[in-house]
Amino acid sequence: MKTQSVNYDSFGFTLGNRLFKLCALGLRGNNSVMTTRPVASRLRFASSLILLGALCFTAFAFAKHYRYAGKPFEDGVYHGGPQHIPGRVLCAYYDLGGEGVAYHDSDAKNNGSGTLNPADGTYLNQFRMNEGVDTSYTKFHDEIDNNPYNLVLPPENLLYVGWVEPGEWFNMTVHVQQNGVYTADLLYTSSGGGAIAFDVNGKQAAGPITISSTYNAADPIAWRQMHHWALAKNFTQLKLRKGVQVLTLRVLTKGHMNFAYLDFTPKAK
């Protein structure tokens, strides 16, 4: 897969290329200058070489760290490119790139699309069914996702990521409108609680974040515990830079959670 980089990454590569050129010029040096200039001049020249070397190393590390081979999700229905912040970020629109690049899942099978939801040729039932991340969608028949034990009523036919296990993660490429701190709401279910975390461009940004359980002992249908939807308001905040960024959601403990979307808004001043 061809490696691409986000805008933040491109800045790193541009800066790196310029510093590499400076380093090449500086480290090449000039023997006549070193041998004929006074000691003070030679010391200043040596200090400049050390500084250039340090900048060169920093630029190389910066560029290497933000190198990313995934790309924003798109298919025959969605052509929107990176999802937008402020705005709603759908978890099921995690990046393209496959296992170990765009996501990590404990098995290669999609337990929702094509399995629980039969491969019948419909878009929702077959959504990303050949990828390892488990996806499904909200259903309003037989009181599955429109059940009386919901804390909030989700939209019908809303795609979501589910069947998550500790250690799993997925990336979502986003475009941030401006620098700032953003708060997020999460639409989710969790039969037993758990914890998640977020990375931004490969660096830890928030977490561990406790996810409250939506278990309700009054529900007589055991499997429906995974379909009690709730909205965690302002459950985390992230400091984000303007431009294209890669947001990673990591599952830390327990699992048995479904993630539908994140609503990002600028933090009130």
Legacy VTK file of the C-alpha trace (Angstrom):
# vtk DataFile Version 3.0
C-alpha trace
ASCII
DATASET POLYDATA
POINTS 269 float
0.000 0.000 0.000
1.319 3.422 -0.920
2.240 5.394 2.165
0.608 8.789 2.564
0.827 11.449 5.220
-1.653 13.874 6.718
-1.159 17.652 6.604
0.546 17.698 9.991
2.839 14.993 8.699
3.532 16.892 5.492
4.655 19.847 7.575
7.088 17.540 9.299
8.469 16.219 6.040
8.828 19.735 4.584
10.612 20.939 7.680
12.732 17.802 7.694
13.775 18.165 4.064
14.938 21.724 4.644
16.870 20.801 7.752
18.422 17.795 6.017
19.740 20.161 3.326
21.123 22.494 5.967
22.763 19.581 7.735
24.300 18.353 4.520
25.757 21.779 3.841
26.907 22.330 7.401
28.333 18.892 8.082
30.227 18.959 4.788
32.062 21.955 6.174
35.127 23.650 4.717
38.590 22.524 5.772
40.162 25.838 4.871
37.751 27.680 7.171
38.478 25.346 10.063
42.222 25.630 9.654
42.558 29.327 8.988
39.951 30.947 11.239
40.695 31.919 14.849
39.823 29.520 17.653
36.651 31.482 18.589
35.368 31.244 15.026
36.057 27.523 14.884
34.187 27.026 18.168
31.202 28.943 16.851
31.308 26.880 13.665
31.444 23.625 15.670
28.506 24.770 17.810
26.522 25.477 14.665
27.208 21.964 13.406
25.977 20.479 16.687
22.799 22.576 16.524
22.169 21.582 12.923
22.688 17.940 13.811
20.169 18.169 16.659
17.595 19.878 14.427
18.173 17.301 11.734
17.604 14.435 14.182
14.453 16.096 15.542
13.009 16.602 12.081
13.749 12.987 11.142
12.080 11.664 14.306
9.087 13.960 13.822
8.539 12.863 10.232
9.008 9.188 11.036
6.578 9.310 13.962
3.703 10.725 11.899
4.107 8.471 8.891
0.764 6.710 8.349
-0.301 4.327 5.593
-4.052 4.425 6.251
-6.516 6.691 4.503
-9.984 8.093 5.213
-12.917 5.767 4.688
-14.953 5.956 1.519
-17.266 3.602 -0.325
-20.078 3.714 -2.869
-22.286 5.633 -0.429
-19.886 7.825 1.559
-17.439 10.085 -0.300
-16.855 12.714 2.363
-13.150 12.154 3.009
-11.872 12.936 6.520
-14.662 13.418 9.043
-14.990 16.917 10.442
-14.353 18.423 13.864
-16.417 20.232 15.102
-19.050 17.715 14.138
-20.066 14.088 14.322
-17.449 11.372 13.810
-18.935 7.963 13.007
-16.922 5.099 14.457
-17.976 2.702 11.678
-16.236 5.045 9.216
-12.855 4.031 10.658
-9.972 4.286 8.197
-9.079 2.055 5.283
-5.765 0.244 5.503
-6.465 -3.087 7.150
-5.239 -4.916 10.221
-2.280 -3.315 11.982
-2.581 -0.091 9.979
-6.128 1.256 10.280
-7.188 -1.013 13.128
-6.353 -3.979 15.318
-9.010 -6.609 16.018
-8.721 -9.847 17.984
-9.901 -11.895 14.989
-10.238 -11.414 11.255
-13.976 -12.103 11.145
-16.629 -9.400 11.140
-19.077 -10.784 13.693
-21.785 -8.341 12.635
-21.859 -7.634 8.908
-22.210 -10.870 6.952
-22.563 -12.962 10.129
-25.231 -11.746 12.546
-26.560 -9.682 9.647
-26.801 -12.116 6.689
-25.013 -11.259 3.454
-28.192 -10.590 1.503
-26.890 -7.907 -0.855
-28.108 -4.954 1.232
-25.744 -2.136 2.130
-26.242 -2.249 5.899
-26.057 -6.038 6.244
-22.860 -6.250 4.207
-21.182 -3.040 5.374
-17.407 -3.699 5.498
-18.113 -7.401 6.066
-14.684 -8.480 4.785
-12.796 -6.469 7.422
-11.883 -7.510 10.943
-13.609 -4.688 12.811
-17.064 -5.880 13.882
-19.852 -3.613 12.624
-23.630 -3.600 12.776
-26.514 -1.113 12.758
-29.448 -0.173 14.959
-32.695 -2.028 14.302
-36.174 -0.946 15.302
-37.989 -4.252 14.851
-38.773 -6.491 17.832
-37.635 -3.708 20.194
-33.963 -4.441 19.611
-32.461 -0.947 19.619
-35.691 0.918 20.293
-36.267 -1.004 23.513
-37.775 0.585 26.673
-34.488 0.190 28.591
-32.578 2.715 26.489
-31.284 5.803 28.246
-31.480 7.603 24.893
-33.132 6.555 21.637
-30.543 6.133 18.862
-31.350 6.843 15.204
-32.632 3.860 13.248
-30.170 2.165 10.846
-27.214 3.823 12.541
-23.939 2.006 11.874
-21.732 1.212 14.850
-18.611 -0.696 15.931
-19.278 -3.522 18.375
-18.059 -6.805 19.874
-14.947 -4.961 21.067
-12.284 -6.616 23.220
-9.437 -5.163 25.326
-6.415 -4.330 23.195
-8.414 -3.556 20.080
-8.226 -0.139 18.402
-9.257 1.705 15.258
-8.212 4.934 13.536
-10.432 7.714 12.250
-8.914 10.421 10.052
-10.474 13.775 10.869
-10.162 17.346 9.654
-10.028 19.870 12.490
-11.337 23.307 11.637
-9.128 25.237 14.053
-6.658 24.803 16.898
-8.280 24.304 20.264
-9.649 22.056 22.969
-12.727 20.031 22.025
-15.159 18.163 24.222
-16.835 14.986 23.023
-20.098 13.161 23.601
-20.216 9.413 22.952
-23.262 7.397 21.858
-22.631 3.868 23.113
-23.805 0.734 24.912
-21.932 -1.250 27.545
-23.239 -4.310 29.350
-20.539 -4.131 32.025
-18.660 -0.853 31.839
-15.041 -0.546 30.830
-12.321 1.924 29.892
-11.064 3.429 26.651
-8.381 5.910 25.605
-7.620 8.178 22.666
-4.430 8.837 20.711
-3.875 11.716 18.308
-1.305 11.142 15.570
0.097 8.169 17.458
0.524 9.924 20.796
-1.651 9.343 23.853
-4.094 12.223 24.199
-6.729 11.143 26.741
-7.385 8.229 29.040
-8.032 5.940 30.677
-11.671 7.082 30.385
-14.281 5.155 32.351
-17.319 4.030 30.378
-20.385 3.582 32.573
-22.386 0.381 32.343
-25.826 0.474 30.704
-26.821 -2.853 32.241
-30.394 -2.965 33.507
-31.471 -6.006 35.488
-35.111 -5.256 34.712
-34.658 -6.274 31.069
-35.812 -9.920 30.808
-33.910 -10.516 27.541
-30.246 -11.252 28.292
-28.731 -10.464 24.867
-30.475 -7.082 24.797
-28.134 -5.813 27.530
-25.825 -4.980 24.622
-28.502 -2.728 23.134
-29.219 -0.302 25.968
-28.070 2.927 24.350
-26.736 5.889 26.338
-25.105 9.238 25.598
-22.001 10.091 27.627
-22.005 13.905 27.638
-18.644 15.700 27.704
-16.983 12.431 28.639
-13.555 13.571 27.443
-11.703 16.495 25.918
-8.921 16.597 23.355
-6.473 19.306 22.386
-6.318 19.282 18.592
-4.375 21.161 15.960
-5.934 22.605 12.841
-5.799 20.339 9.807
-5.923 16.624 9.143
-5.260 14.439 12.188
-5.512 10.728 12.972
-7.689 9.933 15.984
-7.348 6.461 17.553
-9.899 4.901 19.889
-8.369 2.193 22.088
-10.288 -0.345 24.169
-8.469 -0.823 27.476
-10.622 -3.017 29.722
-13.599 -5.389 29.710
-14.932 -4.700 26.228
-18.547 -5.715 25.466
-19.232 -2.188 24.269
-20.760 -0.709 21.119
-19.561 2.671 19.802
-21.778 4.605 17.390
-20.413 8.141 17.154
-18.508 10.971 18.798
-19.906 14.510 18.736
-17.106 17.100 19.011
-17.689 20.729 19.988
-15.212 23.472 20.974
-14.749 23.676 24.720
-16.596 26.619 26.208
-14.257 29.381 27.342
LINES 1 270
269 0 1 2 3 4 5 6 7 8 9 10 11 12 13 14 15 16 17 18 19 20 21 22 23 24 25 26 27 28 29 30 31 32 33 34 35 36 37 38 39 40 41 42 43 44 45 46 47 48 49 50 51 52 53 54 55 56 57 58 59 60 61 62 63 64 65 66 67 68 69 70 71 72 73 74 75 76 77 78 79 80 81 82 83 84 85 86 87 88 89 90 91 92 93 94 95 96 97 98 99 100 101 102 103 104 105 106 107 108 109 110 111 112 113 114 115 116 117 118 119 120 121 122 123 124 125 126 127 128 129 130 131 132 133 134 135 136 137 138 139 140 141 142 143 144 145 146 147 148 149 150 151 152 153 154 155 156 157 158 159 160 161 162 163 164 165 166 167 168 169 170 171 172 173 174 175 176 177 178 179 180 181 182 183 184 185 186 187 188 189 190 191 192 193 194 195 196 197 198 199 200 201 202 203 204 205 206 207 208 209 210 211 212 213 214 215 216 217 218 219 220 221 222 223 224 225 226 227 228 229 230 231 232 233 234 235 236 237 238 239 240 241 242 243 244 245 246 247 248 249 250 251 252 253 254 255 256 257 258 259 260 261 262 263 264 265 266 267 268
